[in-house]
Amino acid sequence: MPNRNTLSATSACYVPFKIDGLTIINDDCLNCIDSLPPVHLVVTDPFYGSGGRDGSVHLNDDNIIGNRMSADSLIWFVKQYSKKLYEKTFDDSHCYIFSDWRKYKDIQIAFETSGWELRSLIVWDKGNGMGEFWRSTHEFILFFTKRKPRKLTHGGCMNVLRFAPVRGNKLHPSEKPIELLGYLIEASSNVGETVLDCFAGSGSTLEAARKLGRKAVGIELSQKYYEVMKNRLSQTEMLN
């Protein structure tokens, strides 16, 4: 396990883009997590592997990388990156993983085989729903720790979080609200510490981390969304 007193960077096989305490990488997270320096917190929103469904509707235009992965492949993949995250974080680190109701048990099992412990299943109440029949107005956030977790800075947090979703011109189909991500980051890290999002999308986690005085690393496989993230974070730096 990394020691909090030894935060030296390691050699890497990629060329990261760095800006204002943030590092973004265009690569598969399995290729580069090992090369990162240790991180204090993981907040990430991986593809759900829900077969191209949203609510109860099959989406013909679903283009999220990995969303149509088979169940066995998804579990294998989650096991691989969860092991890498376990080795790259500190003994008291927290880890938040977004999921939906179809796949959260697969995520739990895969993470627990890597040593993580599920401490809470957080419900993000979005206030509205999509699909047909019984519309899902929520998503799950699995809260994992190791065996000696730090205390939440918010104290005794409730496990139902009510934040409005991103509406209008979204930068990514699965974009999460800055306010929600900031609440998680503030609860589980301190100013100056490093947050990792290994499925960074359009960079919402990194933007939230920077607003709170944290450093952050974002890994994104899609060239398209890597460029979106780079442009977004460059523009918000100019506004700060």
GUPA-898923 format. One record per residue (C-alpha): x, z, y; residue in three letters; residue number from 1. Coordinates in steps of 0.5 Angstrom, whole numbers, plus 500, padded with zeros to 3 digits. Layout:
! residues N
<r px="X" pz="Z" py="Y" residu="Ala" num="NUM"/>
...
END
This chain:
! residues 240
<r px="500" pz="500" py="500" residu="Met" num="1"/>
<r px="503" pz="499" py="507" residu="Pro" num="2"/>
<r px="505" pz="504" py="511" residu="Asn" num="3"/>
<r px="502" pz="505" py="518" residu="Arg" num="4"/>
<r px="509" pz="506" py="521" residu="Asn" num="5"/>
<r px="511" pz="499" py="519" residu="Thr" num="6"/>
<r px="508" pz="494" py="522" residu="Leu" num="7"/>
<r px="513" pz="489" py="522" residu="Ser" num="8"/>
<r px="511" pz="481" py="521" residu="Ala" num="9"/>
<r px="512" pz="477" py="515" residu="Thr" num="10"/>
<r px="514" pz="470" py="514" residu="Ser" num="11"/>
<r px="509" pz="465" py="513" residu="Ala" num="12"/>
<r px="507" pz="458" py="510" residu="Cys" num="13"/>
<r px="503" pz="456" py="516" residu="Tyr" num="14"/>
<r px="504" pz="455" py="524" residu="Val" num="15"/>
<r px="499" pz="460" py="527" residu="Pro" num="16"/>
<r px="496" pz="459" py="534" residu="Phe" num="17"/>
<r px="497" pz="466" py="538" residu="Lys" num="18"/>
<r px="493" pz="467" py="545" residu="Ile" num="19"/>
<r px="492" pz="474" py="548" residu="Asp" num="20"/>
<r px="493" pz="479" py="542" residu="Gly" num="21"/>
<r px="489" pz="474" py="537" residu="Leu" num="22"/>
<r px="492" pz="470" py="532" residu="Thr" num="23"/>
<r px="488" pz="464" py="529" residu="Ile" num="24"/>
<r px="490" pz="460" py="522" residu="Ile" num="25"/>
<r px="487" pz="454" py="520" residu="Asn" num="26"/>
<r px="488" pz="455" py="512" residu="Asp" num="27"/>
<r px="485" pz="457" py="506" residu="Asp" num="28"/>
<r px="485" pz="465" py="506" residu="Cys" num="29"/>
<r px="488" pz="465" py="499" residu="Leu" num="30"/>
<r px="494" pz="462" py="501" residu="Asn" num="31"/>
<r px="496" pz="466" py="507" residu="Cys" num="32"/>
<r px="493" pz="473" py="507" residu="Ile" num="33"/>
<r px="499" pz="475" py="503" residu="Asp" num="34"/>
<r px="504" pz="473" py="509" residu="Ser" num="35"/>
<r px="500" pz="477" py="514" residu="Leu" num="36"/>
<r px="503" pz="484" py="517" residu="Pro" num="37"/>
<r px="498" pz="490" py="515" residu="Pro" num="38"/>
<r px="491" pz="490" py="518" residu="Val" num="39"/>
<r px="487" pz="496" py="520" residu="His" num="40"/>
<r px="480" pz="493" py="519" residu="Leu" num="41"/>
<r px="477" pz="487" py="516" residu="Val" num="42"/>
<r px="470" pz="485" py="519" residu="Val" num="43"/>
<r px="468" pz="478" py="516" residu="Thr" num="44"/>
<r px="462" pz="473" py="514" residu="Asp" num="45"/>
<r px="464" pz="469" py="508" residu="Pro" num="46"/>
<r px="460" pz="463" py="505" residu="Phe" num="47"/>
<r px="454" pz="467" py="502" residu="Tyr" num="48"/>
<r px="454" pz="462" py="496" residu="Gly" num="49"/>
<r px="446" pz="462" py="496" residu="Ser" num="50"/>
<r px="446" pz="454" py="494" residu="Gly" num="51"/>
<r px="444" pz="451" py="500" residu="Gly" num="52"/>
<r px="438" pz="456" py="501" residu="Arg" num="53"/>
<r px="436" pz="459" py="508" residu="Asp" num="54"/>
<r px="430" pz="464" py="507" residu="Gly" num="55"/>
<r px="426" pz="461" py="501" residu="Ser" num="56"/>
<r px="428" pz="454" py="503" residu="Val" num="57"/>
<r px="433" pz="449" py="500" residu="His" num="58"/>
<r px="437" pz="446" py="506" residu="Leu" num="59"/>
<r px="439" pz="438" py="505" residu="Asn" num="60"/>
<r px="444" pz="439" py="510" residu="Asp" num="61"/>
<r px="447" pz="445" py="508" residu="Asp" num="62"/>
<r px="455" pz="444" py="510" residu="Asn" num="63"/>
<r px="458" pz="451" py="510" residu="Ile" num="64"/>
<r px="464" pz="450" py="506" residu="Ile" num="65"/>
<r px="463" pz="454" py="499" residu="Gly" num="66"/>
<r px="456" pz="455" py="500" residu="Asn" num="67"/>
<r px="454" pz="451" py="494" residu="Arg" num="68"/>
<r px="459" pz="454" py="489" residu="Met" num="69"/>
<r px="457" pz="456" py="482" residu="Ser" num="70"/>
<r px="456" pz="464" py="481" residu="Ala" num="71"/>
<r px="462" pz="464" py="476" residu="Asp" num="72"/>
<r px="466" pz="461" py="481" residu="Ser" num="73"/>
<r px="464" pz="465" py="487" residu="Leu" num="74"/>
<r px="465" pz="472" py="483" residu="Ile" num="75"/>
<r px="472" pz="469" py="481" residu="Trp" num="76"/>
<r px="473" pz="467" py="489" residu="Phe" num="77"/>
<r px="471" pz="474" py="491" residu="Val" num="78"/>
<r px="475" pz="478" py="486" residu="Lys" num="79"/>
<r px="481" pz="474" py="489" residu="Gln" num="80"/>
<r px="481" pz="475" py="496" residu="Tyr" num="81"/>
<r px="478" pz="482" py="495" residu="Ser" num="82"/>
<r px="485" pz="484" py="492" residu="Lys" num="83"/>
<r px="489" pz="481" py="497" residu="Lys" num="84"/>
<r px="485" pz="485" py="502" residu="Leu" num="85"/>
<r px="486" pz="491" py="499" residu="Tyr" num="86"/>
<r px="493" pz="490" py="499" residu="Glu" num="87"/>
<r px="494" pz="488" py="506" residu="Lys" num="88"/>
<r px="490" pz="494" py="509" residu="Thr" num="89"/>
<r px="491" pz="501" py="510" residu="Phe" num="90"/>
<r px="489" pz="507" py="505" residu="Asp" num="91"/>
<r px="484" pz="509" py="510" residu="Asp" num="92"/>
<r px="482" pz="502" py="512" residu="Ser" num="93"/>
<r px="474" pz="500" py="512" residu="His" num="94"/>
<r px="472" pz="493" py="510" residu="Cys" num="95"/>
<r px="465" pz="490" py="512" residu="Tyr" num="96"/>
<r px="463" pz="484" py="509" residu="Ile" num="97"/>
<r px="456" pz="480" py="511" residu="Phe" num="98"/>
<r px="452" pz="478" py="505" residu="Ser" num="99"/>
<r px="445" pz="476" py="503" residu="Asp" num="100"/>
<r px="440" pz="479" py="498" residu="Trp" num="101"/>
<r px="441" pz="474" py="493" residu="Arg" num="102"/>
<r px="449" pz="475" py="492" residu="Lys" num="103"/>
<r px="450" pz="482" py="495" residu="Tyr" num="104"/>
<r px="451" pz="485" py="488" residu="Lys" num="105"/>
<r px="456" pz="480" py="486" residu="Asp" num="106"/>
<r px="460" pz="482" py="492" residu="Ile" num="107"/>
<r px="460" pz="489" py="490" residu="Gln" num="108"/>
<r px="462" pz="488" py="483" residu="Ile" num="109"/>
<r px="468" pz="483" py="485" residu="Ala" num="110"/>
<r px="470" pz="488" py="491" residu="Phe" num="111"/>
<r px="470" pz="494" py="486" residu="Glu" num="112"/>
<r px="474" pz="491" py="481" residu="Thr" num="113"/>
<r px="479" pz="491" py="486" residu="Ser" num="114"/>
<r px="479" pz="498" py="488" residu="Gly" num="115"/>
<r px="474" pz="498" py="494" residu="Trp" num="116"/>
<r px="469" pz="503" py="494" residu="Glu" num="117"/>
<r px="462" pz="501" py="496" residu="Leu" num="118"/>
<r px="460" pz="507" py="501" residu="Arg" num="119"/>
<r px="454" pz="504" py="504" residu="Ser" num="120"/>
<r px="449" pz="498" py="504" residu="Leu" num="121"/>
<r px="448" pz="496" py="512" residu="Ile" num="122"/>
<r px="441" pz="493" py="514" residu="Val" num="123"/>
<r px="442" pz="488" py="520" residu="Trp" num="124"/>
<r px="435" pz="488" py="522" residu="Asp" num="125"/>
<r px="435" pz="481" py="526" residu="Lys" num="126"/>
<r px="428" pz="482" py="528" residu="Gly" num="127"/>
<r px="425" pz="475" py="526" residu="Asn" num="128"/>
<r px="426" pz="471" py="520" residu="Gly" num="129"/>
<r px="427" pz="464" py="517" residu="Met" num="130"/>
<r px="424" pz="460" py="511" residu="Gly" num="131"/>
<r px="417" pz="461" py="508" residu="Glu" num="132"/>
<r px="413" pz="466" py="504" residu="Phe" num="133"/>
<r px="416" pz="473" py="505" residu="Trp" num="134"/>
<r px="421" pz="471" py="511" residu="Arg" num="135"/>
<r px="428" pz="475" py="511" residu="Ser" num="136"/>
<r px="428" pz="478" py="517" residu="Thr" num="137"/>
<r px="435" pz="482" py="515" residu="His" num="138"/>
<r px="442" pz="481" py="512" residu="Glu" num="139"/>
<r px="446" pz="486" py="509" residu="Phe" num="140"/>
<r px="453" pz="488" py="511" residu="Ile" num="141"/>
<r px="457" pz="491" py="505" residu="Leu" num="142"/>
<r px="461" pz="497" py="508" residu="Phe" num="143"/>
<r px="467" pz="498" py="503" residu="Phe" num="144"/>
<r px="473" pz="503" py="504" residu="Thr" num="145"/>
<r px="479" pz="506" py="500" residu="Lys" num="146"/>
<r px="479" pz="513" py="497" residu="Arg" num="147"/>
<r px="481" pz="516" py="503" residu="Lys" num="148"/>
<r px="477" pz="513" py="509" residu="Pro" num="149"/>
<r px="478" pz="515" py="516" residu="Arg" num="150"/>
<r px="472" pz="518" py="520" residu="Lys" num="151"/>
<r px="467" pz="513" py="523" residu="Leu" num="152"/>
<r px="468" pz="514" py="531" residu="Thr" num="153"/>
<r px="461" pz="513" py="532" residu="His" num="154"/>
<r px="460" pz="519" py="528" residu="Gly" num="155"/>
<r px="454" pz="519" py="523" residu="Gly" num="156"/>
<r px="451" pz="512" py="524" residu="Cys" num="157"/>
<r px="445" pz="510" py="521" residu="Met" num="158"/>
<r px="445" pz="504" py="516" residu="Asn" num="159"/>
<r px="440" pz="500" py="520" residu="Val" num="160"/>
<r px="442" pz="496" py="525" residu="Leu" num="161"/>
<r px="438" pz="492" py="530" residu="Arg" num="162"/>
<r px="441" pz="487" py="534" residu="Phe" num="163"/>
<r px="438" pz="480" py="536" residu="Ala" num="164"/>
<r px="441" pz="474" py="533" residu="Pro" num="165"/>
<r px="445" pz="468" py="536" residu="Val" num="166"/>
<r px="440" pz="463" py="539" residu="Arg" num="167"/>
<r px="440" pz="457" py="542" residu="Gly" num="168"/>
<r px="446" pz="453" py="542" residu="Asn" num="169"/>
<r px="450" pz="456" py="537" residu="Lys" num="170"/>
<r px="458" pz="454" py="536" residu="Leu" num="171"/>
<r px="457" pz="455" py="528" residu="His" num="172"/>
<r px="451" pz="455" py="523" residu="Pro" num="173"/>
<r px="452" pz="463" py="521" residu="Ser" num="174"/>
<r px="455" pz="465" py="528" residu="Glu" num="175"/>
<r px="454" pz="473" py="529" residu="Lys" num="176"/>
<r px="452" pz="476" py="535" residu="Pro" num="177"/>
<r px="458" pz="479" py="539" residu="Ile" num="178"/>
<r px="454" pz="486" py="540" residu="Glu" num="179"/>
<r px="453" pz="487" py="533" residu="Leu" num="180"/>
<r px="461" pz="485" py="531" residu="Leu" num="181"/>
<r px="463" pz="490" py="537" residu="Gly" num="182"/>
<r px="459" pz="496" py="534" residu="Tyr" num="183"/>
<r px="462" pz="495" py="527" residu="Leu" num="184"/>
<r px="469" pz="494" py="530" residu="Ile" num="185"/>
<r px="468" pz="500" py="535" residu="Glu" num="186"/>
<r px="466" pz="505" py="529" residu="Ala" num="187"/>
<r px="472" pz="503" py="525" residu="Ser" num="188"/>
<r px="478" pz="502" py="529" residu="Ser" num="189"/>
<r px="482" pz="504" py="535" residu="Asn" num="190"/>
<r px="484" pz="501" py="541" residu="Val" num="191"/>
<r px="491" pz="497" py="539" residu="Gly" num="192"/>
<r px="489" pz="496" py="532" residu="Glu" num="193"/>
<r px="488" pz="490" py="528" residu="Thr" num="194"/>
<r px="482" pz="487" py="526" residu="Val" num="195"/>
<r px="482" pz="481" py="520" residu="Leu" num="196"/>
<r px="477" pz="476" py="519" residu="Asp" num="197"/>
<r px="479" pz="471" py="514" residu="Cys" num="198"/>
<r px="472" pz="467" py="514" residu="Phe" num="199"/>
<r px="473" pz="467" py="522" residu="Ala" num="200"/>
<r px="468" pz="461" py="523" residu="Gly" num="201"/>
<r px="467" pz="460" py="531" residu="Ser" num="202"/>
<r px="471" pz="466" py="532" residu="Gly" num="203"/>
<r px="466" pz="471" py="534" residu="Ser" num="204"/>
<r px="469" pz="477" py="531" residu="Thr" num="205"/>
<r px="476" pz="476" py="535" residu="Leu" num="206"/>
<r px="472" pz="475" py="541" residu="Glu" num="207"/>
<r px="469" pz="482" py="540" residu="Ala" num="208"/>
<r px="475" pz="485" py="538" residu="Ala" num="209"/>
<r px="479" pz="483" py="544" residu="Arg" num="210"/>
<r px="473" pz="485" py="549" residu="Lys" num="211"/>
<r px="474" pz="492" py="545" residu="Leu" num="212"/>
<r px="482" pz="492" py="546" residu="Gly" num="213"/>
<r px="484" pz="491" py="539" residu="Arg" num="214"/>
<r px="488" pz="485" py="536" residu="Lys" num="215"/>
<r px="485" pz="480" py="531" residu="Ala" num="216"/>
<r px="487" pz="475" py="526" residu="Val" num="217"/>
<r px="482" pz="470" py="524" residu="Gly" num="218"/>
<r px="483" pz="465" py="518" residu="Ile" num="219"/>
<r px="478" pz="459" py="518" residu="Glu" num="220"/>
<r px="479" pz="453" py="513" residu="Leu" num="221"/>
<r px="475" pz="448" py="517" residu="Ser" num="222"/>
<r px="479" pz="444" py="521" residu="Gln" num="223"/>
<r px="472" pz="443" py="525" residu="Lys" num="224"/>
<r px="471" pz="450" py="527" residu="Tyr" num="225"/>
<r px="478" pz="452" py="527" residu="Tyr" num="226"/>
<r px="478" pz="447" py="533" residu="Glu" num="227"/>
<r px="472" pz="450" py="536" residu="Val" num="228"/>
<r px="475" pz="457" py="535" residu="Met" num="229"/>
<r px="481" pz="456" py="539" residu="Lys" num="230"/>
<r px="477" pz="452" py="545" residu="Asn" num="231"/>
<r px="473" pz="458" py="545" residu="Arg" num="232"/>
<r px="478" pz="464" py="545" residu="Leu" num="233"/>
<r px="482" pz="460" py="550" residu="Ser" num="234"/>
<r px="476" pz="459" py="555" residu="Gln" num="235"/>
<r px="474" pz="466" py="554" residu="Thr" num="236"/>
<r px="481" pz="468" py="556" residu="Glu" num="237"/>
<r px="481" pz="465" py="562" residu="Met" num="238"/>
<r px="474" pz="468" py="564" residu="Leu" num="239"/>
<r px="477" pz="475" py="563" residu="Asn" num="240"/>
END
